[in-house]
Amino acid sequence: MKSQNVKDKKFETQDRNLFEIWDEIQSVQAAFCFPQEISAYYMSPSWIRTAETVLDVGTGNGCFLNMVSEHFPGKSYTGVDISKELIEKAIRDQGTSNITYKVQNYFDVENRFDFVVMRLFWQHLTLKEVTEALAKLEEITRPGSTVLISDSWDAARIFEPDLPEFRKIISAYTQQQIENDKDRDIVERLLKEFAQRHRWKVESDLKIIMPSTVNDNLKLFHRAYSLWIKLFECLGDLNIDYAAARQELENWKKDFSAYTQAGLRIIRLERLGS
């Protein structure tokens, strides 16, 4: 998840606790997403053949962008985020010299890019901001540019055995987002928006699964779920029995047959001529 909306107190990373939680969440998410998510880059002809300048919107601590740049070193990358603390961490952890990190709001970006990456970004915008962000996207791209949008695919989430207490957190958070005029299932809405805009063509709509059976993903998922509990307990704005959720997760962790998975919806867009 990326920090972009300054009105959302989840992303007030000047709070040391929130900074540490987000730093680890982003690193854990990158670890279990990258092995599957990288396929979307290989499936993009423009990424492989022509893209030279890349913008990562809401780059956070830069962990995912670092992985991408190490895998594809022949490009110039820019990562922007409104969190000063996470950008400072990204700079400290920078693994390659071809990334420029900036403390910058997406709406203040001025340059044009060949390729724009937007991971777990749109779901944190209000619907009004979504409209504004779509207009901004035309300003920072040119005909022939590509945009890769990765966001939540909640319908793919599975817990076996089930985690009803943890699901209560997910449900309460989803409802909170709705009340704040936001949409976790934002990809469907975006597809409808782009279909009405003559400057964009949807090149692909990819659904990918991150299963707990790959590598050490089960440990990573357990840590991610623990961090989500910690985050919302720290914020204190959901009426949840966090102790019950933590105990449930600890019991689940001890079950060697436990399985979980998460899903991403990834759409690739081509910017058409004016």
Number of C-alpha atoms within 10 A of each C-alpha: 18 23 25 24 22 12 9 12 11 17 18 19 20 12 12 11 14 18 20 15 17 24 20 16 23 19 18 21 18 19 17 23 20 15 12 14 20 13 12 20 15 11 13 17 11 17 20 12 8 13 20 15 17 23 28 22 24 28 33 31 33 30 22 20 24 23 17 15 19 13 10 13 15 12 15 17 23 19 24 26 25 24 27 18 20 23 23 17 17 24 15 11 13 18 16 12 11 15 22 15 21 19 18 18 17 20 15 9 16 10 9 17 22 21 26 25 20 18 21 21 21 28 20 22 23 17 17 10 16 19 13 13 16 15 12 16 17 16 15 19 21 19 14 17 25 28 23 20 22 23 21 23 19 14 10 16 15 15 16 12 12 15 15 14 18 22 13 17 21 15 11 15 16 16 15 15 17 13 10 14 14 21 21 19 17 21 22 10 12 17 15 10 14 15 12 11 10 11 16 22 17 15 14 15 15 15 16 17 16 21 20 20 12 11 11 11 21 20 14 18 23 18 18 20 17 17 18 18 21 17 18 17 17 13 11 10 11 14 11 17 14 18 12 13 20 17 12 16 21 13 10 19 17 9 11 8 9 15 19 19 17 20 19 25 22 22 20 21 24 21 21 15 11 9
